[in-house]
Amino acid sequence: MFITLAKDLKSTPLPVADDPRWARIVVRDKSADGQFWYSVATTGVYCRPSCPSRRANPVNVQLHDTLAQAKATGFRACRRCNPDGPSLGAGNAAMVAGACRRIEQSEEEPSLAELAEAAGRSAGYFHRVFKAITGLTPKDYAAAHRAARVRQGLADGASVTVAIYDAGFNSSGRFYEKSTGMLGMTPTRYRAGGANEDIRFAVGETSLGAILVASSRRGVASILLGDDPDALVRDLQDRFPKARLIGGDRDYEALVARVVGFVEAPRLGLDLPLDVRGTVFQQRVWQALQDIPVGGTVSYAEIAERIGAPRATRAVAAACAANAHAVAIPCHRVIRKNGALSGYAWGAERKRALLDREAGGSAKAADRAYRSSRA
């Protein structure tokens, strides 16, 4: 009798409200999509876990391990979450990736209306989704891509005129209006490797070792961490081989003190104009990193998803490694999917120390809020 009773208890399913999967439906967990489905008797539909529809009463909900089981109920597929096809998030990521390719392959910058029409969305919706995924507006993405093409043309030895037209500018006048903002200097000086560019710098000391902060006319161009101040200066020279390096005065040392203060107490915040130089892809990654709150962490795969390039996890890691703005662009907040720290350009111990001092209850709450806002 005892054995029979035990078998009956084992075969009795948990009430839906007590099933761990229900909690994932409540928070609309996108990572649960494809792992199970659920149907709602009162509405006669079946959904994916991340469905944005009004939450059903768990009494009326049935959970299904497979899509076939959900269809077998005889209910119809929910029109909001499309459980039979790709999720809204995946569809949007594919839409934005297609728009990026369209921008990159166009001779002239496509308008917002043209991009939205090609995607089959309204201009307002397309603009919001594009910026949420890439961190840039379509116009800013196009400008960054064209700037990268100009930089590549100049680096390959093309004349300024050839580089301008190869990048899609139909007149040199339009290019020169924007050239300093795009390159940080005139194209002729850029082609010469930054010759005669002034870079101010100063070295400070933190509990994590030496820190060097360097600025161009546009903003902070490098924040470097290390053990040896002289090695940091040599690193700066390698990054700007033809620039004039100028030691910072008292006013500039005050800027360095702000950066040191942020390293020691991250919740103070750090709002500095940055001179960020990189490829379009790198800038998309670095923008996504700046959206991670103090105390939060994300994986390389998550960043790849958020910039619309889910298969580019290794490229994301490479972009993090190329970051020249320690703490200001917080690549230390990116970890492996399994929670391991992975590498860090300025040492794994510094990465651990930065994360440890950023950790705390309020930081975790901020992280949850950030993840929710990106859902």
C-alpha positions as semicolon CSV with decimal commas, in nm:
position;residue;x (nm);y (nm);z (nm)
1;M;0,000;0,000;0,000
2;F;0,282;0,240;0,088
3;I;0,457;0,162;-0,241
4;T;0,136;0,231;-0,439
5;L;0,081;0,563;-0,258
6;A;0,440;0,670;-0,326
7;K;0,398;0,596;-0,697
8;D;0,077;0,801;-0,708
9;L;0,247;1,098;-0,540
10;K;0,540;1,079;-0,778
11;S;0,314;1,085;-1,085
12;T;0,104;1,379;-0,963
13;P;0,225;1,697;-1,135
14;L;0,306;2,009;-0,936
15;P;0,048;2,289;-0,939
16;V;0,158;2,535;-1,208
17;A;0,215;2,812;-0,951
18;D;0,463;2,586;-0,768
19;D;0,649;2,479;-1,083
20;P;0,985;2,665;-1,121
21;R;0,895;2,734;-1,483
22;W;0,601;2,953;-1,379
23;A;0,842;3,201;-1,220
24;R;1,017;3,232;-1,557
25;I;0,684;3,307;-1,724
26;V;0,607;3,573;-1,461
27;V;0,931;3,762;-1,541
28;R;0,895;3,693;-1,916
29;D;1,236;3,525;-1,928
30;K;1,355;3,534;-2,290
31;S;1,622;3,274;-2,220
32;A;1,342;3,022;-2,149
33;D;1,203;3,051;-2,502
34;G;1,236;2,719;-2,682
35;Q;1,272;2,527;-2,354
36;F;0,899;2,498;-2,287
37;W;0,562;2,648;-2,382
38;Y;0,237;2,715;-2,199
39;S;-0,131;2,728;-2,290
40;V;-0,416;2,927;-2,134
41;A;-0,760;2,765;-2,119
42;T;-0,955;3,091;-2,082
43;T;-0,809;3,252;-2,396
44;G;-0,754;2,937;-2,601
45;V;-0,396;3,023;-2,700
46;Y;-0,050;2,882;-2,640
47;C;0,254;3,102;-2,585
48;R;0,629;3,115;-2,536
49;P;0,757;3,199;-2,181
50;S;0,852;3,557;-2,275
51;C;0,506;3,644;-2,409
52;P;0,428;4,011;-2,330
53;S;0,054;3,945;-2,294
54;R;-0,126;4,006;-1,966
55;R;-0,027;3,743;-1,711
56;A;-0,276;3,456;-1,691
57;N;-0,412;3,301;-1,373
58;P;-0,192;2,995;-1,312
59;V;-0,505;2,792;-1,241
60;N;-0,591;2,823;-1,611
61;V;-0,238;2,751;-1,736
62;Q;-0,089;2,424;-1,856
63;L;0,287;2,381;-1,917
64;H;0,424;2,188;-2,214
65;D;0,772;2,046;-2,269
66;T;0,747;2,062;-2,649
67;L;0,581;2,276;-2,912
68;A;0,399;1,966;-3,038
69;Q;0,237;1,920;-2,697
70;A;0,124;2,282;-2,696
71;K;-0,030;2,243;-3,044
72;A;-0,200;1,921;-2,939
73;T;-0,425;2,122;-2,705
74;G;-0,612;2,242;-3,012
75;F;-0,553;2,604;-2,910
76;R;-0,427;2,867;-3,155
77;A;-0,081;3,024;-3,152
78;C;-0,061;3,358;-2,969
79;R;-0,032;3,645;-3,216
80;R;0,174;3,858;-2,980
81;C;0,462;3,622;-2,909
82;N;0,442;3,397;-3,221
83;P;0,539;3,073;-3,040
84;D;0,564;2,880;-3,369
85;G;0,833;3,107;-3,516
86;P;1,126;3,325;-3,410
87;S;1,083;3,539;-3,099
88;L;1,029;3,913;-3,123
89;G;1,383;3,972;-2,993
90;A;1,537;3,739;-3,249
91;G;1,330;3,895;-3,526
92;N;1,436;4,245;-3,426
93;A;1,801;4,140;-3,407
94;A;1,780;3,997;-3,758
95;M;1,605;4,313;-3,880
96;V;1,877;4,537;-3,737
97;A;2,156;4,315;-3,868
98;G;2,001;4,340;-4,216
99;A;1,977;4,718;-4,186
100;C;2,344;4,737;-4,083
101;R;2,444;4,538;-4,391
102;R;2,229;4,767;-4,606
103;I;2,402;5,075;-4,463
104;E;2,746;4,924;-4,512
105;Q;2,680;4,822;-4,872
106;S;2,513;5,146;-4,987
107;E;2,710;5,399;-5,188
108;E;2,517;5,682;-5,021
109;E;2,372;5,688;-4,671
110;P;2,016;5,547;-4,683
111;S;1,751;5,758;-4,511
112;L;1,562;5,644;-4,202
113;A;1,246;5,614;-4,412
114;E;1,423;5,389;-4,665
115;L;1,565;5,163;-4,394
116;A;1,230;5,138;-4,214
117;E;1,044;5,061;-4,537
118;A;1,294;4,785;-4,625
119;A;1,242;4,636;-4,278
120;G;0,864;4,659;-4,306
121;R;0,834;4,873;-3,992
122;S;0,735;5,229;-3,912
123;A;1,019;5,479;-3,895
124;G;0,963;5,543;-3,522
125;Y;0,957;5,175;-3,427
126;F;1,259;5,094;-3,643
127;H;1,459;5,384;-3,496
128;R;1,383;5,277;-3,136
129;V;1,473;4,911;-3,197
130;F;1,790;4,995;-3,392
131;K;1,921;5,218;-3,115
132;A;1,823;4,972;-2,839
133;I;2,019;4,691;-3,007
134;T;2,324;4,874;-3,143
135;G;2,350;5,165;-2,900
136;L;2,360;5,400;-3,202
137;T;2,098;5,567;-3,417
138;P;2,095;5,457;-3,782
139;K;2,246;5,795;-3,876
140;D;2,526;5,759;-3,618
141;Y;2,594;5,403;-3,732
142;A;2,620;5,516;-4,094
143;A;2,853;5,802;-3,993
144;A;3,076;5,567;-3,792
145;H;3,091;5,321;-4,080
146;R;3,187;5,591;-4,329
147;A;3,449;5,726;-4,089
148;A;3,596;5,377;-4,062
149;R;3,610;5,353;-4,441
150;V;3,792;5,687;-4,461
151;R;4,040;5,577;-4,191
152;Q;4,101;5,248;-4,371
153;G;4,151;5,425;-4,704
154;L;4,401;5,669;-4,556
155;A;4,581;5,387;-4,372
156;D;4,606;5,191;-4,700
157;G;4,783;5,484;-4,862
158;A;4,501;5,629;-5,070
159;S;4,501;6,000;-5,134
160;V;4,264;6,206;-4,923
161;T;4,040;6,268;-5,226
162;V;4,020;5,897;-5,318
163;A;3,949;5,800;-4,956
164;I;3,669;6,056;-4,937
165;Y;3,488;5,933;-5,248
166;D;3,548;5,564;-5,175
167;A;3,376;5,616;-4,840
168;G;3,062;5,740;-5,014
169;F;3,093;6,116;-4,980
170;N;2,971;6,276;-5,302
171;S;3,159;6,599;-5,238
172;S;3,475;6,691;-5,054
173;G;3,297;6,988;-4,897
174;R;3,051;6,762;-4,712
175;F;3,340;6,550;-4,587
176;Y;3,554;6,838;-4,462
177;E;3,257;6,976;-4,265
178;K;3,271;6,658;-4,056
179;S;3,631;6,544;-4,091
180;T;3,765;6,667;-3,757
181;G;3,475;6,511;-3,569
182;M;3,521;6,183;-3,758
183;L;3,899;6,155;-3,737
184;G;3,987;6,372;-3,439
185;M;4,210;6,585;-3,666
186;T;4,238;6,690;-4,029
187;P;4,261;6,401;-4,279
188;T;4,612;6,506;-4,383
189;R;4,736;6,487;-4,024
190;Y;4,552;6,158;-3,974
191;R;4,719;6,009;-4,278
192;A;5,055;6,118;-4,132
193;G;4,981;5,907;-3,825
194;G;4,866;6,189;-3,600
195;A;5,177;6,393;-3,655
196;N;5,176;6,718;-3,458
197;E;4,870;6,613;-3,258
198;D;4,894;6,721;-2,893
199;I;4,822;6,456;-2,630
200;R;4,824;6,576;-2,268
201;F;4,876;6,315;-2,000
202;A;4,946;6,263;-1,633
203;V;5,014;5,963;-1,411
204;G;4,846;5,899;-1,078
205;E;4,835;5,627;-0,816
206;T;4,542;5,409;-0,709
207;S;4,503;5,115;-0,474
208;L;4,519;4,900;-0,789
209;G;4,852;5,045;-0,903
210;A;4,953;5,324;-1,138
211;I;4,705;5,494;-1,368
212;L;4,770;5,710;-1,674
213;V;4,508;5,943;-1,821
214;A;4,569;6,103;-2,162
215;S;4,354;6,347;-2,359
216;S;4,337;6,487;-2,708
217;R;4,150;6,801;-2,804
218;R;3,829;6,596;-2,831
219;G;3,842;6,427;-2,492
220;V;4,003;6,149;-2,289
221;A;4,184;5,927;-2,540
222;S;4,331;5,667;-2,302
223;I;4,303;5,546;-1,943
224;L;4,570;5,286;-1,873
225;L;4,634;5,077;-1,559
226;G;4,954;4,898;-1,459
227;D;5,232;4,845;-1,209
228;D;5,504;5,059;-1,367
229;P;5,434;5,429;-1,449
230;D;5,718;5,435;-1,703
231;A;5,569;5,134;-1,881
232;L;5,236;5,315;-1,905
233;V;5,404;5,616;-2,067
234;R;5,577;5,386;-2,318
235;D;5,240;5,224;-2,391
236;L;5,096;5,570;-2,458
237;Q;5,386;5,649;-2,693
238;D;5,315;5,325;-2,883
239;R;4,948;5,421;-2,919
240;F;5,028;5,772;-3,048
241;P;5,373;5,733;-3,208
242;K;5,375;6,064;-3,397
243;A;5,186;6,283;-3,151
244;R;5,339;6,538;-2,916
245;L;5,302;6,410;-2,558
246;I;5,266;6,694;-2,311
247;G;5,280;6,644;-1,935
248;G;4,965;6,761;-1,762
249;D;4,953;7,074;-1,546
250;R;4,773;7,121;-1,214
251;D;4,433;7,151;-1,384
252;Y;4,487;6,831;-1,577
253;E;4,601;6,648;-1,266
254;A;4,263;6,740;-1,116
255;L;4,104;6,540;-1,398
256;V;4,326;6,245;-1,316
257;A;4,218;6,277;-0,953
258;R;3,855;6,238;-1,065
259;V;3,941;5,914;-1,242
260;V;4,132;5,789;-0,939
261;G;3,832;5,872;-0,722
262;F;3,607;5,667;-0,949
263;V;3,841;5,367;-0,930
264;E;3,834;5,383;-0,550
265;A;3,459;5,458;-0,518
266;P;3,274;5,356;-0,837
267;R;2,939;5,489;-0,716
268;L;3,073;5,841;-0,749
269;G;3,020;5,804;-1,123
270;L;3,245;5,921;-1,405
271;D;3,111;6,146;-1,679
272;L;3,396;6,250;-1,908
273;P;3,410;6,343;-2,278
274;L;3,585;6,054;-2,450
275;D;3,789;6,047;-2,769
276;V;3,699;5,695;-2,881
277;R;3,883;5,563;-3,186
278;G;3,786;5,226;-3,326
279;T;3,599;5,037;-3,593
280;V;3,220;5,052;-3,622
281;F;3,192;4,712;-3,455
282;Q;3,423;4,810;-3,170
283;Q;3,227;5,129;-3,108
284;R;2,901;4,932;-3,094
285;V;3,053;4,700;-2,833
286;W;3,201;4,987;-2,631
287;Q;2,867;5,171;-2,632
288;A;2,695;4,857;-2,501
289;L;2,957;4,830;-2,226
290;Q;2,881;5,185;-2,109
291;D;2,518;5,085;-2,058
292;I;2,613;4,824;-1,794
293;P;2,544;4,975;-1,448
294;V;2,794;4,981;-1,164
295;G;2,778;4,641;-0,995
296;G;2,632;4,468;-1,300
297;T;2,794;4,201;-1,515
298;V;2,703;4,051;-1,851
299;S;2,853;3,779;-2,066
300;Y;3,028;3,825;-2,400
301;A;2,739;3,635;-2,558
302;E;2,486;3,879;-2,410
303;I;2,674;4,177;-2,552
304;A;2,685;4,005;-2,891
305;E;2,307;3,956;-2,876
306;R;2,244;4,317;-2,778
307;I;2,440;4,463;-3,067
308;G;2,261;4,240;-3,316
309;A;2,553;4,002;-3,382
310;P;2,473;3,687;-3,178
311;R;2,749;3,481;-3,344
312;A;3,022;3,739;-3,282
313;T;3,112;3,642;-2,925
314;R;3,484;3,617;-3,005
315;A;3,479;3,949;-3,186
316;V;3,313;4,105;-2,880
317;A;3,592;3,966;-2,662
318;A;3,849;4,111;-2,904
319;A;3,679;4,452;-2,891
320;C;3,690;4,441;-2,510
321;A;4,062;4,361;-2,526
322;A;4,118;4,658;-2,763
323;N;3,948;4,904;-2,526
324;A;4,189;5,185;-2,434
325;H;3,961;5,345;-2,172
326;A;3,991;5,138;-1,855
327;V;3,696;5,189;-1,615
328;A;3,543;5,465;-1,833
329;I;3,439;5,197;-2,084
330;P;3,386;4,918;-1,829
331;C;3,503;4,607;-2,010
332;H;3,580;4,462;-1,664
333;R;3,203;4,405;-1,626
334;V;3,202;4,145;-1,904
335;I;3,254;3,786;-1,792
336;R;3,224;3,439;-1,937
337;K;2,880;3,278;-1,966
338;N;2,967;3,036;-1,684
339;G;3,054;3,326;-1,451
340;A;3,433;3,296;-1,486
341;L;3,623;3,626;-1,506
342;S;3,815;3,553;-1,829
343;G;4,095;3,786;-1,939
344;Y;4,145;4,156;-1,879
345;A;4,395;4,383;-2,053
346;W;4,514;4,524;-1,720
347;G;4,526;4,197;-1,527
348;A;4,267;3,952;-1,393
349;E;4,335;4,055;-1,032
350;R;4,247;4,416;-1,110
351;K;3,930;4,295;-1,281
352;R;3,834;4,096;-0,973
353;A;3,912;4,390;-0,745
354;L;3,704;4,630;-0,955
355;L;3,407;4,393;-0,955
356;D;3,439;4,325;-0,582
357;R;3,430;4,693;-0,489
358;E;3,136;4,752;-0,724
359;A;2,936;4,462;-0,577
360;G;2,657;4,513;-0,326
361;G;2,282;4,499;-0,283
362;S;2,208;4,823;-0,463
363;A;2,442;4,724;-0,746
364;K;2,258;4,395;-0,791
365;A;1,929;4,582;-0,797
366;A;2,068;4,811;-1,066
367;D;2,180;4,508;-1,263
368;R;1,830;4,360;-1,246
369;A;1,681;4,689;-1,357
370;Y;1,927;4,706;-1,648
371;R;1,842;4,353;-1,763
372;S;1,471;4,430;-1,736
373;S;1,510;4,747;-1,941
374;R;1,683;4,550;-2,218
375;A;1,417;4,277;-2,222
